[in-house]
Amino acid sequence: MMSSKKQMKVPSSSSSSKMPSYEYQQRYDKRDHYLQQMIIDNQRRAIERRNEMARLRRENLAKGFAALDAELPEANTRRTQVRVLNDATEYVRVLKNQGEGEEGDATMRDDDNDQDMQ
């Protein structure tokens, strides 16, 4: 009787417990480097976006202060942002007082007209 035995390759127990091969380690290192680079790039883009948003916010604030400063009397003088806010607050108070005075004058005129008609 002829028996044909096929020999199968069975990995030896020593080969499965070995450290990864040099090629495998190189691939792993490249992959690890790529992932680290992606993380760094994402962080850099996030920082750039945050910086851009802050820059736009500062520009908008500066434009707003410039517009407010232009509406105030004595616009030719250079003022700090705090000074612009203080001057604007004072200017609003003056305008309110003038408006209240005009309303009082109008009420007095109406009363005078009513008395003249009687």
ChimeraX attribute file (.defattr): number of C-alpha atoms within 10 A of each C-alpha:
attribute: neighborCount
match mode: 1-to-1
recipient: residues
	/A:1	3
	/A:2	4
	/A:3	5
	/A:4	6
	/A:5	6
	/A:6	6
	/A:7	6
	/A:8	6
	/A:9	6
	/A:10	6
	/A:11	8
	/A:12	8
	/A:13	8
	/A:14	7
	/A:15	9
	/A:16	9
	/A:17	8
	/A:18	8
	/A:19	9
	/A:20	12
	/A:21	9
	/A:22	9
	/A:23	9
	/A:24	11
	/A:25	12
	/A:26	12
	/A:27	12
	/A:28	13
	/A:29	12
	/A:30	12
	/A:31	12
	/A:32	12
	/A:33	12
	/A:34	12
	/A:35	12
	/A:36	12
	/A:37	12
	/A:38	12
	/A:39	12
	/A:40	12
	/A:41	12
	/A:42	12
	/A:43	12
	/A:44	12
	/A:45	12
	/A:46	12
	/A:47	12
	/A:48	12
	/A:49	12
	/A:50	12
	/A:51	12
	/A:52	12
	/A:53	12
	/A:54	12
	/A:55	12
	/A:56	12
	/A:57	12
	/A:58	12
	/A:59	12
	/A:60	12
	/A:61	13
	/A:62	13
	/A:63	12
	/A:64	12
	/A:65	18
	/A:66	15
	/A:67	11
	/A:68	16
	/A:69	23
	/A:70	13
	/A:71	12
	/A:72	14
	/A:73	11
	/A:74	9
	/A:75	13
	/A:76	9
	/A:77	8
	/A:78	10
	/A:79	14
	/A:80	11
	/A:81	15
	/A:82	10
	/A:83	12
	/A:84	19
	/A:85	15
	/A:86	11
	/A:87	17
	/A:88	17
	/A:89	11
	/A:90	12
	/A:91	15
	/A:92	12
	/A:93	12
	/A:94	12
	/A:95	11
	/A:96	12
	/A:97	12
	/A:98	12
	/A:99	12
	/A:100	12
	/A:101	12
	/A:102	12
	/A:103	12
	/A:104	12
	/A:105	12
	/A:106	12
	/A:107	12
	/A:108	12
	/A:109	12
	/A:110	12
	/A:111	11
	/A:112	11
	/A:113	11
	/A:114	10
	/A:115	9
	/A:116	8
	/A:117	6
	/A:118	5
